[in-house]
Amino acid sequence: MTQQEPTQEEEKPTFEDFEEYFESKPKSLNVDLYEKFKNIPQSTIRYWKKKVLDKTKASEPPTTEPKKEPTIPTNKYLEELVKTYKSLTKIDPKLLEGLDINSQYLLLRNAIANDKQKGKAIDPNMKLYTPASTGKAMLGIDEYINIDEKSFKEKGFGKVEINIPASVLFDPEKAKKLGEYQK
C-alpha cells in the first residue's frame, strides 16, 4: 500500500483558516464549527476557538470599573451613628480625637466590619463571669455543683462537675427537690 499525497480538496484546514473563518463569524456555535471543519477533531476546534477568543480579549482595552466609594449618611443621622458605633466597638475615644465626623464614621464602620469578619470580638475590659451562684434563691442541685473558679478567672473557661449521690438521685422526693428553688 502506498500512501497517496492529499489533493488540494483533501488538505486539512490550518489554524489560520479557522481564525479567518471565526473572525468573519464570531458568533458561530461549536456545532457549526464542527460541521465546517469536519476533518479536524472537535477538541482541536474547541482549542482553536478558545485561542482566538483569548487573542481578541487581549487586544481589547481592559475595562476598569470605577471603585465604588462608600456612601456616607447625611449629617442628620451621622452623629447618632457615630455615637452608636462608639458604644458597639468599644474603641478608645482618644483614637478619634481630632477627626472630623465623616472620618470617625468611616473608621468606626470599618472596625465593626472587621469584628463581623473575625467573629465576635472580646472587649478586653469585659469581666469574665463564672457560673457561680449570685446569692439569690438557689436550685436544689446547686449544692452538688463544683466549679473551678480559678480557671474561669484566668482562662475564661473551666471545669464544672456535678456529683449527685445515687441515694438522692433515685429517691423520688429528693430528686424532685433538685429542680426546685430553695430559700
Stockholm file with secondary structure:
# STOCKHOLM 1.0

chainA/1-183         MTQQEPTQEEEKPTFEDFEEYFESKPKSLNVDLYEKFKNIPQSTIRYWKKKVLDKTKASEPPTTEPKKEPTIPTNKYLEELVKTYKSLTKIDPKLLEGLDINSQYLLLRNAIANDKQKGKAIDPNMKLYTPASTGKAMLGIDEYINIDEKSFKEKGFGKVEINIPASVLFDPEKAKKLGEYQK
#=GR chainA/1-183 SS CCCCCCCTTTCCCCHHHHHHHHHHSTTCCHHHHHHHTTTSCHHHHHHHHHHHHHHHHHHSCCCCCCCCCCCCCCHHHHHHHHHHHHHHHCCCGGGGTTCCHHHHHHHHHHHHHHHHHHCSCCCTTCCCCCSCCCSSCEEGGGGGEEECHHHHHHHSCCCEEECCCHHHHTSHHHHHHHTSEEC
#=GC SS_cons         CCCCCCCTTTCCCCHHHHHHHHHHSTTCCHHHHHHHTTTSCHHHHHHHHHHHHHHHHHHSCCCCCCCCCCCCCCHHHHHHHHHHHHHHHCCCGGGGTTCCHHHHHHHHHHHHHHHHHHCSCCCTTCCCCCSCCCSSCEEGGGGGEEECHHHHHHHSCCCEEECCCHHHHTSHHHHHHHTSEEC
//
